C-alpha cells in the first residue's frame, strides 16, 4: 500500500466555555510550506465535507487544521444551533492561535480558508487580529445579502425578538440549502449521506445570528478589504465547485 506522505489527527479540545470541540489536522511528513486553517459553512463540518480541500492542500505541502463549531459536526452543543456568532469566531481564534504558537509552527505563514458562513468567520477572524494573518481564500463567502433578499428592518427586529423567546425553534422557512449551495450532484449526495451535517430547518437564533453577522460584514467589508489588501493575499472564489 502506497504511503500517503502525510498524517491525519483527530482530537477534541475544550473551549473557553468548557465545551468539547472536534478538531482535525492534516500534516505533511516534510516541514510544511505554511499553515492553512479551515472555516466550514453553516450546518457543515471539517473532517468529511472539507476533506477534499484539505487533502489537496496537504499533498501540496501545507499543514491544514480544521475545527467543528459549537453545534456542528462532532462538537458539543445542540445541532444546527448558533448561540452566538462571536463565540464561533472566538473559538476558532483561540484554537488557530494555539496551533500557530506551537514551537514547530512559529515563523510559518498563516492562511485562512472559509466557505460560505466560514467566509464571514474568516473575515471576522482577520478583523479581530489583522496583523496576525498572511492571507485568506474566501469561497462563496457569506459577506453580503443581495438587495432583493435583504429583509426590511421591521422583520429583522421581529426575528430578533422571536429568537430571544424561542431560540432553538426550527421554524425558519428556507429553500433546500444543499440544492442551492452545492453545484455538483456528487457533492450534494456526499453532504446528504454525511451523518455529521445538520439537515433540519434553521433555528430562530441561528438565523438571527447569521443575518446579523452578514449585515456586520457587509457594512464593514470595504474597510476590511482595504486594510487586508495592504501586503496581504486575499482570494475570492464565487463557485464552490472549483
N, C-alpha and C positions, 0 to 999 in steps of 0.2 A: 504493500500500500504506500502510495506516494505521500511524503510528509508535506504538510501544508505550508510550513515556513513561518507560522505564527501560532500563538496560543490564545485560547478564549477562556476568560474567567467570569464567573457569575457569583455575586455575593450581595448580602443585604447590609445596608448602613442605617444608622439611626439619625434622623434629622433633629433639628433643634426643639421640636415638639414631642420627641420621643417615639415617633412613628418609624416603622421599618420600611425603607425604600429599596427596591430592587435595582441593582446596577450590573452592567455588563461591560467587559473590556476585551478588545481585540488588539493584541500586542505582538508586533513582529519580533522574530528571533534576533534580528540585527538591530542596531541602535536606530530608533525611529527618526525620520526626517523632521517630523513635527507632531504636535498633538491636535487631534480633532475631537470636538465634543458635540454629541448629537442631541438635538431637542426635537422630540417627536410631536406629532399632531394630536389634536383632540381625539379621545377615545382609542388612540393607538398605544404602542409601547415600543421599546427599543430592541429587544433581543430577537424578535421574529420579523416585525414589519419593517425594521431598518437594517436587517441583517445583510441584505444585498448591497446596500450602500457601504456598510461597514466593511464587508469583505473586499469590495473593490479598493477601498482606501488602504486597508491593511496590506493587501497584496502589492500596493504601490509604495509601501514603506512607511505608512503613517500609523501611529498608535491611536486607537479610536476608543472613546468612552461614551457610554450612554446611561441614562437613568430613567426609570419609570416614575412619572409624577405621582403624588398622592392621589389615590382613587383611580389609578391607571395601571394596566398590566398586572404585575405580580406585587406591586407595592400595597401597603396598608391603606385603609380608607374605603369609604363607600364608592363602589364602581361608578365611573362617569360623573363623579361629584367634584367640582372645583370650588372649594370653600372660599379660597382667596387666591387671586392671580398673583398677588405679591408673594404669597407663600411658595408658589410654584417657582417663581424667579429666585427667591432666596434659597430654596433647597438646591436648585441647580448651581447657583453661585457658590454655595458652601462646598458642595461635592466637587465641582470642577476645580475650585481653588485648591482644595486639599490634594488633588491629583497633581496640579501644577507645582505645588510646593514640595513634592517628594524629591529627595536628593538627585535621583537619576533623571528627573524632568526639568530641573532648574536650568534656565537659559535656553530652553527649546521654545520655538514659536508655538503660539496657541491660536487655534481657529475654532469658530463655532459653525455648526451646520443645522439650520432649522427648517422644518417643513410645516406649512400651514400655521396652526396655532404655535408651533415651535418657532416659526419665523418671528412672531411677536415676542416670544420668550427671548429669542436671540437678540433682538433689538433692545429689549429692556435690560438684558444682561450687560450689553455694551454700554448702555446709558448709565447703569449702576457703577461700572468700573471702566470708563472709556480708555484709559491708558494701559489696561491690563491685556487687552486682546489685540492680536495682529491682523485679524480679518475675519470675514464670515461669508457663508454661502446661504442665501435665502431662497428656498424652493416653494413657489406659490405661497408666499407669506401672508398671514392674517394681519395686514397692516393698513387696510383701507376698505371701508364699506362703500359700494357704489351708490351714487346719489339716488337711483331708483329703488334701492333696497334699504336705504337708511331710514329707520323708524322715526316718526316725529317725537319731539321732546315729551309730550304727554304720555306716549306709550312707554318711553324709556323710564319715566318716573313711576308709571304704574307697575312695570316689570320689577323695578327696584323694591317697591312696597310689597308686592306679592312674594318676591324672593326672600324677604325677611320673615314673612309669615309662614311660608311653606317652602323652605329652601330645597328640599330633596324631591319634591314632586316632579314626576316625569310627565309633564303635560304640555311642554312646548311643541307646537306643531312645526314640522320641518320636512323638507323633501328628503329622499334617500341620500344620505351623505356619501355613502360608498359609491353610488352610481354617479353622483355629481363630481366628486373629488378625484376619483381614480379612473384613468382613461382606458387602461387595458383590462380585458376580461381576466387574464391570468392573475393580475394583481388584485382585482376585485374578489375573485374566488379565494385567493390566499387570505385576504382580510376576513372574509365570511367564515372561513374554516379556522381562523386563529382564536383559540379559546380565551386569550388574554385581551382581546379587543372588546370594548363596550359597544353593544349594538342596540341599546334601548334609546328612547327619546331623550333629548337633553333635559336635564333637571333645571328647575327655575333659577336657582342660584348660579348654576354653571352658565346658563345662557346670559344672565346679567353680568357675570364676571368677564366672560368672553367679549360681550358687547362693549363694556366699559374699557377693557384693555385695548380693543380695536380703535375706539374713539381716541383714547390717550395716545396710542402710537401714531395714528393718523394726524392728530393735532401737532405732534412734535416731530413728524417724520423729516421735514426739511432740515430742522435743526440737528437731528441725529445724524442724517446722512452727510450734511456739510462738514460736521466735525469728524465723522468716521472716515471720509474720503481723504482726509489730510494724512498722508503717509500710511494709509491702511488699504486693504484689499477687500472690497465688498462685491459679491457677485449675486445678481438676481436671476433666478430661473423661474419662468412662469408656467412651465409644463412639467408636471411631476413624473411623466413617463420618461424624461430624459435621464 
